[in-house]
Amino acid sequence: MIRAVIVEDEKHSRETLKNLLSEFCEGVSVAGMAGSVDEACSLIPQSEPDLVFLDIELQTGTGFDVLNSLQDLRFDVVFTTAFEHYAIKAIKFSSIDYLLKPIDIPELQQAVEKANEQKDAALQTEKLKALLENINARPEGDRKICLATQERMEFIRIRDILYCEASGSYTQFYLKNGLSLLVSKNLKEYENMLADYDFLRVHNSFLINLREVKSLVKTEGGYILMNNNSQISISPKKRDLFLDRMRLLS
């Protein structure tokens, strides 16, 4: 049984979500509902939930204000929002689920199933701490991304990624410390997530950290030399874009 708490500032939204959980998500018990930041900060410690459905925008603040105010973050979170919120990318970085309103029933069921499979309090705490670190960081600040390997979840600083390589439906991450991680998402997904952090898809198989480029070698068909001396193929059609982006960094 999953103990859930619903934090929504609109009574109709709270009741609708409660009814959807009751009708379509077997094994979920709603332990309580809150309509404000203060109510949520009081209810969550009392209820000790496994899962919190947390509206991003509340009339009295944000869902992140709730998380920042709590000492104990040993629960899973599914964010809810009525629109594509600016924080969605940070939420994705932390491998946390979100639902767009009106809530799609299969997506709700999938989020509940995932929460049921990942009942790991330490992991949930780590994910929420990484999220808050990203949300609270300045735009140019350092951010972390949660990478799911077969063995565990890794929380990696974006600046520590050298480049990513497509491996079928997986992505291989190469890090500054010499380690590599095979992650169970495709390269396109990370291209979208990292586009605002000076990463560029220079080839069908490669997404690189432009701040880790050593040089562009024009001989032997041309390739990019990274700071760890890895040679990265570059598509001819991406060469001008790559040079333009590198000029903007200098």
TAPE-V265921 format. One record per residue. N is the residue number from 1. PSI is psi as a letter, one per 20 degrees, with the letter a starting at -180 (999 if undefined). Layout:
# TAPE-V265921
n: (N/N)
psi: (PSI/PSI)
This chain:
# TAPE-V265921
n: (1/2/3/4/5/6/7/8/9/10/11/12/13/14/15/16/17/18/19/20/21/22/23/24/25/26/27/28/29/30/31/32/33/34/35/36/37/38/39/40/41/42/43/44/45/46/47/48/49/50/51/52/53/54/55/56/57/58/59/60/61/62/63/64/65/66/67/68/69/70/71/72/73/74/75/76/77/78/79/80/81/82/83/84/85/86/87/88/89/90/91/92/93/94/95/96/97/98/99/100/101/102/103/104/105/106/107/108/109/110/111/112/113/114/115/116/117/118/119/120/121/122/123/124/125/126/127/128/129/130/131/132/133/134/135/136/137/138/139/140/141/142/143/144/145/146/147/148/149/150/151/152/153/154/155/156/157/158/159/160/161/162/163/164/165/166/167/168/169/170/171/172/173/174/175/176/177/178/179/180/181/182/183/184/185/186/187/188/189/190/191/192/193/194/195/196/197/198/199/200/201/202/203/204/205/206/207/208/209/210/211/212/213/214/215/216/217/218/219/220/221/222/223/224/225/226/227/228/229/230/231/232/233/234/235/236/237/238/239/240/241/242/243/244/245/246/247/248/249/250)
psi: (p/p/p/q/p/p/o/p/i/p/g/g/g/g/h/g/g/g/h/g/g/g/h/i/n/q/j/p/p/o/i/r/q/q/j/r/g/g/g/g/h/g/g/g/h/h/h/l/q/h/p/p/o/o/p/g/o/q/h/j/b/r/h/h/h/g/h/h/i/p/h/o/k/m/q/q/p/o/q/q/q/i/r/n/q/h/i/h/g/h/g/h/h/j/l/q/q/q/p/p/q/q/p/p/g/h/h/g/h/g/g/g/g/g/h/h/h/l/m/o/g/g/g/g/g/g/g/h/g/h/g/h/g/g/h/i/q/r/h/j/r/p/q/q/p/p/p/o/r/h/h/r/p/p/o/p/p/h/i/j/p/g/r/q/p/p/m/c/j/r/p/p/p/p/r/h/j/i/q/q/p/p/q/l/q/r/h/h/g/h/g/g/h/j/h/j/k/k/q/p/o/i/q/h/i/p/p/q/o/h/i/j/p/g/r/o/p/i/r/k/i/p/r/p/p/r/h/j/j/q/o/p/q/p/p/h/i/i/g/g/g/g/h/g/h/h/h/h/h/999)
